[in-house]
Amino acid sequence: MEKSILMALKKERIEFNESTLLNILVQINNMNLIFYKFYKDKNLLW
């Protein structure tokens, strides 16, 4: 996922500034939290 975001940014030639980088990190972190919650719930079923 992270690689595809970086490749898209390179393709568009968007300059990295702090807010762009922060937004990407927040999006990745949100996905990780959703995945972690799903994984934790799955383990509770075992």
LINSUL-V951824 format. One record per pair of residues at least 4 apart in sequence whose ideal C-beta (glycine too) atoms are under 6 Angstrom apart, sorted by the first residue. I is the first residue (numbers start at 1). J is the second residue. Records with the same first field share a line. If there is no record, write none. Layout:
BEGIN
I->J  J
END
This chain:
BEGIN
5->24
9->14
16->20  21
18->22
END
